[in-house]
Amino acid sequence: MSTEGQYREEAVKGEPVIKVKDLKKSFGEQHVLKGLTFDLIKGENLIVLGKSGSGKSVLIKCIVQLMTADEGTINVLGNEVGNLRAKELAELRKKIGFLFQSGALYDSMTVKENLEFPLRRIKKGISEKDIKDKTMEALEAVGLASALNKMPSQLSGGMRKRIALARTIILDPSIILYDEPTTGLDPITSQEISALINEIRNKYHTSSLIITHDMPCARAVADRALLLKEGEIYAQGTMQSIQQIEDPWVQLFFKD
């Protein structure tokens, strides 16, 4: 199979904010990524689909250099991430929001403190007024201004996801990486989070790479999708075009 997929639509046009080329990653004898090549275009929601073990989470960890690829290149916002020094990588990461699967809120901090933490740590010299204003703006963007003084333990799973997303957007990232944003949520809350992903993109003009197993979420947010199979891109295109592929493995994957 080629690195561009067994089934591939005509190349999408636009300005790439992430360019991945011939990306490979192995753990011993286990070859997890086998030469991925794709672009994330400015302003789009790109879904990455695939069964467990297909390399989805390893891919986004390589993009932010939480893992180092064995071969290939990753260019983010014009920077070859593999060539960056530690300080340069830290600066680039400020432009990338990462929504962890668990939300990764600090349990010992209130919602207010969770949102203030990245501002105080990264935005050196920011005024208390600006911290307050940005905190409330982020909470209002996710519809949870009333949760300002709550502890994470007082929040439902869906509320925790919303607060985690508020903390992600508070630094005005150009790119957001979502790792299974609807995992563990009931169908109604999953629909709400999917709608929120679209709202955030439209309001803040972000470009998003979204890892998910949740087909309703994928259908709701995807401008385009990559379907991974055993570490390779098996198909790519719109959700509609991929679902129309007459391939037994693809049809099985999309069966509700």
C-alpha distance (Angstrom), angle and dihedral (degrees) to the residues before:
residue distance angle dihedral
M1 . . .
S2 3.82 . .
T3 3.82 120.3 .
E4 3.80 88.6 -114.0
G5 3.76 94.6 60.0
Q6 3.77 143.8 -94.9
Y7 3.82 88.5 -100.6
R8 3.77 117.4 32.6
E9 3.79 135.4 166.0
E10 3.79 122.6 -142.9
A11 3.81 109.9 -69.1
V12 3.81 113.2 -83.2
K13 3.80 115.8 -117.0
G14 3.79 125.8 -132.4
E15 3.78 143.1 77.9
P16 3.83 111.8 -49.8
V17 3.81 116.4 -134.9
I18 3.81 91.6 -179.6
K19 3.81 123.6 31.6
V20 3.80 117.2 -173.9
K21 3.80 117.7 -174.0
D22 3.82 129.6 -176.3
L23 3.81 91.9 -24.6
K24 3.80 115.6 -174.3
K25 3.79 131.3 178.4
S26 3.78 129.8 171.8
F27 3.77 136.0 177.1
G28 3.77 105.3 -151.9
E29 3.79 106.7 -58.2
Q30 3.81 92.6 -13.4
H31 3.82 109.5 99.1
V32 3.81 104.0 -158.3
L33 3.82 101.8 169.2
K34 3.79 115.9 31.0
G35 3.78 106.2 -171.4
L36 3.81 109.6 -46.4
T37 3.80 118.4 -168.1
F38 3.81 122.4 -178.2
D39 3.82 144.2 119.1
L40 3.79 131.9 -127.8
I41 3.80 106.1 -143.5
K42 3.79 121.7 -142.4
G43 3.80 111.4 -91.7
E44 3.81 97.7 10.7
N45 3.79 133.9 119.0
L46 3.81 106.5 -133.8
I47 3.80 115.7 -168.6
V48 3.80 122.1 -152.7
L49 3.80 111.4 -156.4
G50 3.77 130.7 -177.2
K51 3.76 144.6 120.4
S52 3.79 121.8 -83.3
G53 3.79 110.9 -69.5
S54 3.81 95.1 25.8
G55 3.82 92.0 116.4
K56 3.82 102.7 -102.7
S57 3.80 99.5 132.3
V58 3.81 92.4 38.4
L59 3.81 87.6 56.3
I60 3.80 96.0 57.6
K61 3.80 91.8 42.4
C62 3.80 88.6 55.7
I63 3.80 90.7 49.5
V64 3.83 91.9 59.3
Q65 3.81 92.5 34.7
L66 3.78 96.7 -114.6
M67 3.81 79.4 130.3
T68 3.79 127.9 26.3
A69 3.80 118.1 -129.6
D70 3.80 119.0 -128.3
E71 3.80 94.4 -139.4
G72 3.79 139.4 -0.1
T73 3.79 134.2 46.2
I74 3.81 136.5 -86.2
N75 3.79 119.2 -161.7
V76 3.81 116.3 -169.5
L77 3.81 119.4 -175.2
G78 3.79 89.9 -21.4
N79 3.82 95.6 -46.5
E80 3.81 125.1 115.2
V81 3.80 96.1 -137.4
G82 3.79 94.5 -158.2
N83 3.81 90.2 61.4
L84 3.81 97.8 48.5
R85 3.76 123.2 111.8
A86 3.81 118.0 -131.1
K87 3.81 94.5 -95.8
E88 3.80 92.6 47.0
L89 3.81 91.3 48.6
A90 3.81 90.5 50.2
E91 3.81 89.8 53.5
L92 3.81 92.0 49.4
R93 3.80 92.0 49.3
K94 3.81 89.0 59.2
K95 3.81 86.8 68.4
I96 3.81 93.2 51.7
G97 3.79 123.2 74.6
F98 3.81 116.9 -155.4
L99 3.79 119.9 -161.7
F100 3.79 106.1 -162.8
Q101 3.78 120.5 -145.8
S102 3.82 91.2 -117.2
G103 3.80 94.6 42.6
A104 3.84 88.5 -121.8
L105 3.80 95.5 -136.6
Y106 3.79 117.8 169.3
D107 3.80 103.8 -108.0
S108 3.81 93.7 -156.3
M109 3.82 92.6 56.7
T110 3.78 130.7 73.6
V111 3.80 119.6 -119.2
K112 3.81 88.0 -100.4
E113 3.81 91.8 52.6
N114 3.82 92.1 45.6
L115 3.81 90.4 56.4
E116 3.80 95.3 41.3
F117 3.81 92.9 51.0
P118 3.84 98.6 75.9
L119 3.81 91.2 42.3
R120 3.81 92.9 53.4
R121 3.81 92.3 42.9
I122 3.80 99.1 46.0
K123 3.81 108.2 20.6
K124 3.79 97.7 64.8
G125 3.79 113.2 -161.3
I126 3.82 95.1 15.4
S127 3.81 111.8 154.0
E128 3.80 123.6 -116.8
K129 3.82 89.0 -117.6
D130 3.80 91.6 54.7
I131 3.81 90.6 47.5
K132 3.81 90.4 52.2
D133 3.81 93.1 45.2
K134 3.82 95.0 47.8
T135 3.81 91.8 45.5
M136 3.79 92.4 53.6
E137 3.81 92.4 43.0
A138 3.81 91.1 53.7
L139 3.81 92.7 46.9
E140 3.79 91.9 48.0
A141 3.81 89.8 49.6
V142 3.82 89.5 60.1
G143 3.81 94.3 38.3
L144 3.80 97.7 -113.2
A145 3.80 107.7 106.7
S146 3.81 87.9 131.5
A147 3.81 91.4 63.3
L148 3.82 94.4 65.2
N149 3.80 97.0 116.9
K150 3.80 99.7 31.2
M151 3.80 124.4 112.0
P152 3.82 118.9 -123.0
S153 3.81 89.3 -112.8
Q154 3.81 88.5 63.7
L155 3.80 93.0 57.1
S156 3.79 130.5 88.4
G157 3.79 119.9 -123.9
G158 3.79 91.7 -98.8
M159 3.80 92.2 48.8
R160 3.79 90.9 50.5
K161 3.80 89.6 53.5
R162 3.81 89.9 50.5
I163 3.80 92.6 50.0
A164 3.79 90.7 47.3
L165 3.80 88.6 52.0
A166 3.82 90.2 49.0
R167 3.81 88.8 53.4
T168 3.81 89.0 49.4
I169 3.81 95.5 53.1
I170 3.81 96.2 41.0
L171 3.82 90.9 86.5
D172 3.83 92.5 52.1
P173 3.82 96.9 -119.0
S174 3.79 121.0 -162.9
I175 3.81 91.1 -148.2
I176 3.81 130.7 32.8
L177 3.80 122.6 -161.0
Y178 3.81 112.7 -159.0
D179 3.81 118.6 -162.3
E180 3.82 108.2 -161.2
P181 3.85 95.1 -38.2
T182 3.82 95.1 -173.9
T183 3.82 100.7 40.3
G184 3.80 112.7 134.6
L185 3.79 95.1 11.1
D186 3.80 128.0 121.1
P187 3.84 117.0 -110.6
I188 3.82 95.7 -100.2
T189 3.81 93.7 48.8
S190 3.81 89.5 45.2
Q191 3.80 88.8 55.7
E192 3.82 89.8 50.5
I193 3.82 92.2 51.2
S194 3.81 90.8 47.5
A195 3.81 90.3 52.0
L196 3.80 89.4 48.0
I197 3.82 91.5 53.4
N198 3.81 88.4 57.1
E199 3.80 92.3 45.0
I200 3.81 91.8 51.6
R201 3.81 91.3 49.8
N202 3.78 92.1 49.5
K203 3.81 95.6 44.8
Y204 3.80 99.8 41.3
H205 3.84 99.1 27.5
T206 3.78 92.0 -128.0
S207 3.80 127.1 166.1
S208 3.80 112.4 -133.1
L209 3.79 137.8 -159.7
I210 3.79 108.0 -164.6
I211 3.80 124.6 -166.0
T212 3.79 111.5 -160.8
H213 3.80 147.4 152.0
D214 3.81 90.5 -167.2
M215 3.80 108.6 103.5
P216 3.84 96.0 -169.2
C217 3.82 87.9 53.3
A218 3.80 91.0 47.6
R219 3.79 92.3 50.2
A220 3.81 91.6 47.3
V221 3.80 98.6 50.7
A222 3.82 109.7 22.4
D223 3.76 122.6 112.2
R224 3.79 86.6 171.4
A225 3.79 136.9 -4.6
L226 3.79 140.8 -149.8
L227 3.79 116.9 -152.5
L228 3.80 112.1 -154.8
K229 3.77 123.7 -156.9
E230 3.79 120.4 -177.1
G231 3.79 93.3 -23.0
E232 3.81 97.4 -45.6
I233 3.80 134.6 95.7
Y234 3.79 102.6 -105.2
A235 3.80 96.4 175.3
Q236 3.78 138.6 -0.1
G237 3.78 135.9 -177.1
T238 3.79 137.5 78.8
M239 3.79 117.5 -23.5
Q240 3.79 89.1 -112.5
S241 3.80 93.6 53.0
I242 3.81 93.6 46.8
Q243 3.80 92.5 49.3
Q244 3.80 89.4 54.0
I245 3.80 93.3 57.1
E246 3.81 109.0 116.7
D247 3.77 95.9 -139.2
P248 3.82 119.7 125.5
W249 3.81 94.2 -137.6
V250 3.81 93.2 48.5
Q251 3.80 92.4 45.8
L252 3.78 91.0 50.5
F253 3.80 91.0 51.1
F254 3.79 93.5 52.3
K255 3.78 96.0 44.1
D256 3.82 109.2 118.2
